[in-house]
Amino acid sequence: MSMSVEDCARSRQGFPRPVPDTPTNVLQQFQLQGKVAVVTGAADGIGLSVAEAFAEAGAHVALWYNSNEAAVEQSVRIAEENGIKTAAFKVDVSDSSQVQKNIIKVLDTFGKIDIFVANAGMGISEPILEQSLEVYRKQMSVNVDGVVFCAKFAGQVFQKQGFGNLIITSSMSGHIVNVPVDQPVYNATKAFVTHFGKCLAREWREFARVNIVSPGFFDTKMGAGDSNINEVYRMSALGRQGHVKEVKGLYLFLASDASSYMTGSDVIIDGGYVLP
Ligand SMILES: NC(=O)c1ccc[n+]([C@@H]2O[C@H](COP(=O)([O-])OP(=O)(O)OC[C@H]3O[C@@H](n4cnc5c(N)ncnc54)[C@H](OP(=O)(O)O)[C@@H]3O)[C@@H](O)[C@H]2O)c1
């Protein structure tokens, strides 16, 4: 039942909350000096680009990877190029104990976590009638369980610290039935994490912000393949896939004080794919 006008007129203790003490200069708002960020799926693709963006803005970065050992070299290069601290951690996000242990390792190495980007994912493009239950479970274990485990254990740290910022990489496929390849389980995993992130924005309102990025096709290992590349060019209003350098600004915005009044938002960055 909604509240009456009289109920609504009653002031609530502690409100309005204070405006955060952030810079007024917009370029200063984008700075991440002294912040510590964790990025999952950081060896390549969108995650690597996000790790670079944060380091370029002054943050120390923990690069989480699963199988791609290139993360170790990338971590060293990013630290040298930007004069910040980095470390690479091998973590299978579908294994809750690995996630939990490595959050503690990040705290041991960096002392805190300001920003956590739950970006790791896998894309299995199969119709459900052709998909084995084992493959279905694998898809769910990375895209859904992986995000839930990262959020749960990073969220515990945020709650204890009294601050934090979670960014989830979802997909436009959580909004649309992506065409032309049938991939219902992948699409549904992304719908899950988008809604999950919005729910966390409320649950964690006293200590952390949570936002979601929903990319369209980006030219990475998970981008368009031979079977759909022509349709991707046709569907995207900009007529191409995104380059990973084109997501850096959005993740930096969400990670920084420039977005201090944003939580629970889901930002589509897709070259206009979902417009029609
Ligand atoms: N590219 C696109 O068109 C597009 C569109 C919408 C959404 N996305 C989303 O963007 C995110 C990043 O994908 P991307 O395009 O950058 O492709 P990518 O380069 O293939 O990145 C996927 C990353 O996920 C990691 N990963 C996979 N399974 C994992 C596991 N069990 N534990 C930990 N990490 C695991 C991989 O790590 P290793 O390589 O170390 O195994 C890899 O770094 C994904 O969540 C994807 O769904 C991509």
The ligand as an SDF file (V2000), in Angstrom:
LIG
                    3D

 48 52  0  0  0  0  0  0  0  0999 V2000
   32.7300   -8.6420  -27.0850 N   0  0  0  0  0  0  0  0  0  0  0  0
   31.4350   -8.5010  -27.1490 C   0  0  0  0  0  0  0  0  0  0  0  0
   30.8570   -8.3560  -28.2210 O   0  0  0  0  0  0  0  0  0  0  0  0
   30.6150   -8.4660  -25.8780 C   0  0  0  0  0  0  0  0  0  0  0  0
   29.2960   -8.0140  -25.9530 C   0  0  0  0  0  0  0  0  0  0  0  0
   28.5350   -7.9590  -24.7900 C   0  0  0  0  0  0  0  0  0  0  0  0
   29.0680   -8.3580  -23.5940 C   0  0  0  0  0  0  0  0  0  0  0  0
   30.3490   -8.8190  -23.5400 N   0  0  0  0  0  0  0  0  0  0  0  0
   30.8490   -9.2340  -22.2230 C   0  0  0  0  0  0  0  0  0  0  0  0
   32.0800   -8.6110  -21.9640 O   0  0  0  0  0  0  0  0  0  0  0  0
   32.8270   -9.4050  -21.0400 C   0  0  0  0  0  0  0  0  0  0  0  0
   34.2490   -9.5000  -21.5420 C   0  0  0  0  0  0  0  0  0  0  0  0
   34.2840  -10.1910  -22.7740 O   0  0  0  0  0  0  0  0  0  0  0  0
   35.2610   -9.7880  -23.9660 P   0  0  0  0  0  0  0  0  0  0  0  0
   34.4250   -9.3710  -25.0940 O   0  0  0  0  0  0  0  0  0  0  0  0
   36.3330   -8.9030  -23.4810 O   0  0  0  0  0  0  0  0  0  0  0  0
   35.8530  -11.2150  -24.3910 O   0  0  0  0  0  0  0  0  0  0  0  0
   37.1610  -12.0020  -23.8930 P   0  0  0  0  0  0  0  0  0  0  0  0
   38.3900  -11.2600  -24.2930 O   0  0  0  0  0  0  0  0  0  0  0  0
   37.0000  -13.3990  -24.3570 O   0  0  0  0  0  0  0  0  0  0  0  0
   37.0430  -11.9140  -22.3240 O   0  0  0  0  0  0  0  0  0  0  0  0
   36.3550  -12.8390  -21.5540 C   0  0  0  0  0  0  0  0  0  0  0  0
   37.1420  -13.0010  -20.2970 C   0  0  0  0  0  0  0  0  0  0  0  0
   36.4380  -13.8060  -19.3760 O   0  0  0  0  0  0  0  0  0  0  0  0
   37.3910  -14.5900  -18.7040 C   0  0  0  0  0  0  0  0  0  0  0  0
   36.8040  -15.8230  -18.1920 N   0  0  0  0  0  0  0  0  0  0  0  0
   36.1280  -16.7840  -18.8660 C   0  0  0  0  0  0  0  0  0  0  0  0
   35.8150  -17.7930  -18.0460 N   0  0  0  0  0  0  0  0  0  0  0  0
   36.3250  -17.4820  -16.8260 C   0  0  0  0  0  0  0  0  0  0  0  0
   36.3470  -18.1170  -15.5700 C   0  0  0  0  0  0  0  0  0  0  0  0
   35.7870  -19.3240  -15.3670 N   0  0  0  0  0  0  0  0  0  0  0  0
   36.9640  -17.4900  -14.5390 N   0  0  0  0  0  0  0  0  0  0  0  0
   37.5470  -16.2850  -14.7120 C   0  0  0  0  0  0  0  0  0  0  0  0
   37.5680  -15.6270  -15.8790 N   0  0  0  0  0  0  0  0  0  0  0  0
   36.9540  -16.2270  -16.9240 C   0  0  0  0  0  0  0  0  0  0  0  0
   38.4520  -14.9160  -19.7270 C   0  0  0  0  0  0  0  0  0  0  0  0
   39.6580  -15.1880  -19.0330 O   0  0  0  0  0  0  0  0  0  0  0  0
   40.8600  -16.0840  -19.6320 P   0  0  0  0  0  0  0  0  0  0  0  0
   41.0290  -15.6530  -21.0710 O   0  0  0  0  0  0  0  0  0  0  0  0
   42.0160  -15.7580  -18.7470 O   0  0  0  0  0  0  0  0  0  0  0  0
   40.4350  -17.5250  -19.5180 O   0  0  0  0  0  0  0  0  0  0  0  0
   38.4810  -13.6490  -20.5590 C   0  0  0  0  0  0  0  0  0  0  0  0
   39.5050  -12.7720  -20.1180 O   0  0  0  0  0  0  0  0  0  0  0  0
   32.0740  -10.7330  -20.9440 C   0  0  0  0  0  0  0  0  0  0  0  0
   31.3340  -10.7780  -19.7530 O   0  0  0  0  0  0  0  0  0  0  0  0
   31.1510  -10.7220  -22.1460 C   0  0  0  0  0  0  0  0  0  0  0  0
   29.9910  -11.4860  -21.9370 O   0  0  0  0  0  0  0  0  0  0  0  0
   31.1340   -8.8760  -24.6470 C   0  0  0  0  0  0  0  0  0  0  0  0
  1  2  1  0
  2  3  2  0
  2  4  1  0
  4  5  1  0
  4 48  2  0
  5  6  2  0
  6  7  1  0
  7  8  2  0
  8  9  1  0
  8 48  1  0
  9 10  1  0
  9 46  1  0
 10 11  1  0
 11 12  1  0
 11 44  1  0
 12 13  1  0
 13 14  1  0
 14 15  2  0
 14 16  1  0
 14 17  1  0
 17 18  1  0
 18 19  2  0
 18 20  1  0
 18 21  1  0
 21 22  1  0
 22 23  1  0
 23 24  1  0
 23 42  1  0
 24 25  1  0
 25 26  1  0
 25 36  1  0
 26 27  1  0
 26 35  1  0
 27 28  2  0
 28 29  1  0
 29 30  1  0
 29 35  2  0
 30 31  1  0
 30 32  2  0
 32 33  1  0
 33 34  2  0
 34 35  1  0
 36 37  1  0
 36 42  1  0
 37 38  1  0
 38 39  2  0
 38 40  1  0
 38 41  1  0
 42 43  1  0
 44 45  1  0
 44 46  1  0
 46 47  1  0
M  CHG  2   8   1  16  -1
M  END
$$$$
